[in-house]
Amino acid sequence: MKISPSGQACGAEVTGIDLRQPLSTDEVSALRSAWLDHHVLSFPDQTMNDDDLERFTRYFGDFGHDPFFDPIEGRRHIAAIRRDAEEKSPLFAENWHSDWSFQAHPPAGTCLLGITIPPVGGDTLFANQHAALDAMPSEMRAQYEGLTAIHSAGLAYAPDGAYGEKDEGRSMAIRPDESARAIETHPLIREHPETGRPGLFSCMGYIIGFEGMAQEEALPLLQQLYAWQSRDEFVYRHQWQKNMLIMWDNRSVLHCATGGYDGHDRLLHRTTIAAYQA
């Protein structure tokens, strides 16, 4: 097994391993260590099926709960990230976010397997939130130290949200619901549960405010934070290939989708790794 860093803000490619086969304890340990070091791992040339994807996911934890996606037929834990060639709806997940940060126990990670990959476009961007915090000027960091962020999925998945009742013509099986308006709180700056390294957790969109702070005060802080978190020096641009698996650490990075593949089908299968239990 060979691990080759991307040379960008995070990310590494893993070769010399066949994910269609069961992995040894030593292999899983090495992959977890690389995942924690690089935050995003890619595995090219993996002709995996859905059984392989589920088996790989379970090496790193239980399956997480995807509250607003319907799973693919015959599976409980795999969702299709899909966009059809002629689709005109806004691009899914084009804003920076940390998956399901509005949950009480947000997922540790996410796996995506590339099935139908367009010949152009469709890169996924990842922003290293440990690096973003490390590089933050002290006077800016002082504005955020000790803040507790209020998270909610309402802007995205409530019936009147971005993926709600007015979102038509979408090929993905998104299921908006009133439950998206619920709120959850997490420290904005927190230690990674496995490495102890401090980082920023989530961003504007799922973060809708700060505890004990008026919205007119919170909004400028959120906008400033969002701009800082996604600066180019913190970003890794991932280019997809067919039969490529990637996994990312939801506790360390933000991510967002990019377009540029109009007229082409795109399909990936996704699993979620539940929160880490020590």
C-alpha positions in Angstrom: 0.0 0.0 0.0 1.3 3.4 -1.0 0.0 6.8 0.3 0.9 9.8 -1.9 0.0 13.3 -0.4 -1.7 15.6 -2.9 0.7 18.5 -2.2 -2.3 20.7 -1.5 -3.9 21.8 1.8 -5.0 18.2 2.5 -5.7 15.0 0.7 -3.7 11.9 -0.3 -4.0 9.1 -2.9 -3.9 5.5 -1.8 -2.7 2.8 -4.2 -1.6 -0.8 -4.0 -4.7 -2.0 -2.2 -7.8 -3.8 -3.5 -11.0 -2.7 -1.7 -13.0 -5.5 -3.2 -11.2 -7.8 -0.7 -11.5 -7.9 3.0 -8.9 -5.7 4.7 -6.6 -6.9 7.5 -6.5 -5.2 10.9 -3.1 -3.7 10.0 -4.4 -2.3 6.7 -7.4 -0.7 8.4 -5.1 0.8 11.1 -2.8 2.2 8.4 -5.7 3.7 6.5 -7.2 5.3 9.6 -3.9 6.9 10.5 -3.6 8.2 6.9 -7.2 9.5 7.0 -6.5 11.4 10.2 -3.3 12.8 8.8 -4.6 13.9 5.4 -8.3 14.3 6.1 -9.3 13.2 2.6 -8.2 9.9 1.0 -8.8 8.8 -2.6 -8.6 5.3 -4.0 -8.4 5.1 -7.8 -9.2 2.0 -9.9 -11.5 0.3 -7.5 -14.2 -1.6 -9.3 -16.3 -1.9 -6.2 -20.0 -2.9 -5.9 -22.4 -1.8 -3.2 -21.5 -4.7 -0.9 -17.8 -3.7 -1.1 -18.7 -0.1 -0.3 -20.7 -1.0 2.8 -18.0 -3.4 4.0 -15.3 -0.7 3.6 -17.4 1.9 5.4 -17.9 -0.4 8.4 -14.1 -0.7 9.0 -14.2 2.9 10.2 -17.4 3.0 12.3 -21.1 2.3 12.3 -23.3 3.7 9.5 -24.4 7.2 10.1 -28.0 8.5 9.6 -28.8 10.4 6.5 -32.0 12.2 7.5 -33.1 13.9 4.2 -32.0 11.4 1.5 -33.9 8.3 0.5 -31.5 5.3 0.1 -31.2 3.4 -3.2 -33.5 0.5 -3.7 -32.5 -2.6 -1.7 -30.1 -0.7 0.6 -30.5 1.1 3.9 -27.2 2.9 4.1 -26.3 3.9 0.5 -27.6 7.1 -1.1 -27.3 8.1 -4.8 -25.6 11.5 -5.4 -27.1 11.9 -8.9 -27.5 14.5 -11.6 -28.9 13.7 -15.0 -27.5 15.1 -18.2 -30.5 17.4 -18.9 -31.2 18.5 -15.4 -31.7 22.2 -14.8 -32.1 22.4 -11.1 -29.5 24.2 -9.1 -26.3 22.2 -8.4 -26.6 20.1 -5.2 -24.2 20.9 -2.3 -22.5 23.7 -4.1 -22.0 25.7 -0.9 -19.3 24.9 1.7 -20.6 22.6 4.5 -19.8 19.8 7.0 -22.2 16.9 6.5 -25.1 16.9 8.9 -23.5 19.2 11.4 -27.0 20.0 12.8 -27.1 16.5 14.3 -26.4 15.9 18.0 -23.6 13.6 17.0 -22.5 14.6 13.4 -20.9 11.9 11.3 -17.2 11.2 11.5 -16.9 10.9 7.8 -18.3 10.2 4.4 -17.5 7.8 1.6 -18.3 8.5 -2.1 -17.8 6.0 -4.9 -17.6 7.3 -8.5 -19.9 5.3 -10.8 -20.7 7.6 -13.7 -18.2 10.4 -14.0 -18.4 13.2 -16.6 -15.4 13.8 -18.9 -15.3 17.4 -17.7 -16.1 19.3 -14.5 -17.6 17.9 -11.3 -14.5 18.4 -9.0 -15.1 18.3 -5.3 -13.4 20.9 -3.1 -12.2 20.3 0.5 -11.1 23.1 2.9 -8.8 22.1 5.8 -10.3 23.6 8.9 -7.3 22.8 11.2 -5.2 24.8 8.8 -7.8 27.6 8.7 -7.7 27.9 12.4 -4.0 27.7 12.7 -3.6 30.5 10.1 -6.3 32.8 11.5 -4.9 36.1 12.8 -5.0 36.4 16.6 -7.4 39.4 16.6 -9.8 37.5 14.4 -9.5 34.3 16.4 -10.4 36.2 19.6 -13.8 37.0 18.0 -14.6 33.3 17.8 -13.0 31.8 20.8 -15.6 30.3 23.2 -18.5 30.7 20.8 -21.2 28.0 20.7 -22.7 27.7 17.2 -26.4 27.1 16.6 -26.9 24.5 13.7 -30.0 23.8 11.7 -30.9 22.2 8.4 -33.9 24.5 7.9 -32.4 26.7 5.2 -31.7 23.6 3.1 -34.2 20.8 3.9 -37.3 22.4 5.4 -40.3 22.4 3.0 -39.5 26.1 2.2 -35.8 25.5 2.0 -33.4 25.3 -0.9 -34.3 21.6 -1.5 -37.9 22.0 -0.4 -41.2 22.0 -2.2 -40.1 24.6 -4.9 -37.1 22.5 -5.9 -38.4 20.8 -9.0 -36.9 18.6 -11.6 -34.1 17.1 -9.4 -33.0 13.5 -10.0 -31.7 13.0 -6.5 -34.1 11.4 -3.9 -34.1 14.3 -1.5 -36.8 14.3 1.2 -37.4 17.7 2.8 -39.2 17.7 6.2 -40.3 20.0 9.0 -37.9 18.3 11.3 -35.1 20.2 9.5 -36.0 23.3 11.5 -34.7 21.7 14.7 -31.6 23.2 16.2 -28.4 21.7 17.8 -25.4 23.4 19.3 -21.7 22.7 19.0 -18.5 24.7 19.9 -17.3 26.6 16.9 -13.7 25.8 17.8 -13.3 22.2 19.1 -10.8 19.5 19.4 -10.8 16.6 17.0 -12.1 13.6 19.0 -9.3 11.3 17.8 -6.3 13.5 17.3 -7.1 16.3 19.8 -6.1 18.9 17.2 -8.3 22.1 17.4 -10.2 23.2 14.3 -13.2 25.1 13.1 -16.4 23.1 12.9 -18.9 23.7 10.1 -19.9 27.1 8.6 -22.6 29.5 7.6 -25.6 27.7 6.1 -25.9 25.0 8.7 -24.7 27.4 11.3 -27.5 30.0 11.7 -26.2 31.9 14.7 -24.3 31.9 18.0 -25.7 31.2 21.5 -26.3 34.4 23.5 -25.7 36.7 20.5 -28.1 38.8 18.6 -28.5 37.9 14.9 -27.4 41.3 13.7 -24.1 40.7 15.5 -23.8 37.1 14.5 -24.4 37.5 10.8 -21.3 39.6 10.0 -19.1 37.2 12.1 -20.5 34.3 10.1 -19.9 36.0 6.8 -16.4 36.9 7.8 -15.8 33.3 9.0 -17.2 31.8 5.8 -14.8 33.8 3.6 -11.8 32.9 5.7 -12.6 29.2 6.0 -12.6 28.7 2.2 -9.5 30.7 1.2 -7.5 29.1 -1.6 -4.5 28.2 0.7 -6.8 25.9 2.7 -8.3 24.1 -0.2 -7.7 20.7 -2.0 -9.4 20.3 -5.4 -10.3 16.7 -6.0 -10.6 15.5 -9.6 -12.8 12.4 -10.1 -12.3 9.3 -12.1 -14.7 6.4 -12.7 -14.3 3.6 -10.1 -12.6 6.0 -7.6 -13.6 5.9 -3.9 -12.9 8.9 -1.7 -13.4 9.3 2.1 -13.2 12.4 4.1 -13.0 13.4 7.7 -16.2 15.4 8.4 -14.6 16.7 11.6 -11.6 18.3 9.8 -12.8 19.6 6.4 -15.6 21.5 4.7 -16.5 20.4 1.2 -18.5 21.6 -1.7 -19.5 20.4 -5.2 -18.6 22.2 -8.5 -20.4 22.0 -11.8 -19.2 22.3 -15.4 -20.6 19.1 -16.7 -23.9 20.1 -18.2 -25.1 17.6 -20.7 -23.5 14.7 -18.9 -24.9 12.2 -16.4 -23.1 12.0 -13.0 -23.7 9.3 -10.4 -21.9 8.5 -7.1 -22.9 6.2 -4.3 -22.5 7.6 -0.8 -22.3 6.1 2.7 -21.9 7.9 6.0 -19.6 6.9 8.9 -21.2 7.5 12.3 -19.6 9.7 15.0 -16.5 8.2 16.6 -17.0 6.3 19.8 -13.8 6.1 21.9 
